[in-house]
Amino acid sequence: MIWRHGTLVAEVRTEPAGRVALLHLDATQPVVLDGTAAAIWELIDGRRDHAEVIAELEAAFEDAAGQLAHQVEAFLASLEAQRLIEAAHKTSH
């Protein structure tokens, strides 16, 4: 599955990009991401599929055992449930 940021999501980042606050425009509470969660958010770009996101995180956080995969899948499902991300279709360039 390829994900992109939701079209109705407002986003505020801190610099350096360590934290991200997100608010779906129909929600009443923001979601604040930091650490690995913020790194995942940065990788969701409408071009990478979830396997590519996991591979980049495993390389960045030296997760040779592949333990991040399950956690990333659960986190992506949570973001989708909150309508912060949505499915994207890969386009050929």
C-alpha positions in Angstrom: 0.0 0.0 0.0 1.2 3.5 -0.8 0.2 6.2 1.6 0.1 10.0 1.4 -0.8 12.7 3.9 -4.5 13.3 4.1 -5.9 16.1 2.1 -7.8 17.6 5.1 -4.8 17.5 7.5 -3.2 20.7 8.9 0.5 20.2 9.8 2.9 22.2 12.0 6.6 21.2 12.2 9.3 22.2 14.6 12.8 22.9 13.2 14.9 20.8 13.1 12.2 18.4 12.1 11.9 16.6 15.4 8.2 17.0 16.1 5.1 17.3 14.0 1.6 18.4 15.1 -1.3 17.1 13.0 -5.0 18.0 13.0 -7.6 16.5 10.7 -9.9 19.4 10.0 -12.9 17.4 11.2 -11.2 16.4 14.5 -11.1 18.2 17.8 -7.7 17.1 19.1 -4.3 17.4 17.4 -1.9 14.5 17.2 1.8 15.2 18.1 4.4 12.9 16.6 8.1 12.8 17.6 11.0 10.4 17.2 10.3 7.4 15.1 6.7 8.5 14.6 7.8 11.8 13.1 10.3 10.0 10.9 7.5 7.7 9.6 5.4 10.8 8.8 8.3 12.3 6.8 8.6 9.1 4.8 4.9 9.1 3.8 5.0 10.9 0.5 2.6 9.2 -1.9 5.5 7.5 -3.7 6.9 5.0 -1.2 4.9 1.9 -0.3 4.8 0.6 3.3 7.7 -1.9 2.6 9.9 1.0 1.4 9.0 3.0 4.5 9.9 0.1 6.7 13.2 -0.6 4.9 14.3 3.0 5.3 13.4 3.0 9.0 15.2 -0.3 9.6 18.3 1.2 7.9 18.1 4.5 9.8 17.5 2.8 13.2 19.7 -0.2 12.5 16.9 -2.7 13.0 18.5 -5.7 11.5 16.1 -8.1 13.2 13.1 -6.4 11.5 11.2 -5.7 14.7 10.0 -2.3 13.4 7.9 -3.8 10.7 5.0 -4.8 13.0 5.1 -1.5 14.9 5.1 0.5 11.6 2.1 -1.5 10.3 0.2 -0.8 13.4 1.1 2.9 13.4 0.1 3.3 9.8 -3.2 1.6 10.6 -3.7 4.1 13.4 -2.9 7.1 11.2 -5.4 5.8 8.6 -8.1 5.3 11.3 -7.6 8.9 12.3 -7.8 10.0 8.6 -4.4 11.5 8.8 -3.2 9.4 5.9 -5.0 8.0 2.9 -4.2 5.5 0.1 -2.4 7.0 -2.9 -1.9 5.6 -6.3 1.7 5.3 -7.6 2.2 7.3 -10.7 4.8 6.6 -13.3 7.3 9.4 -14.0 
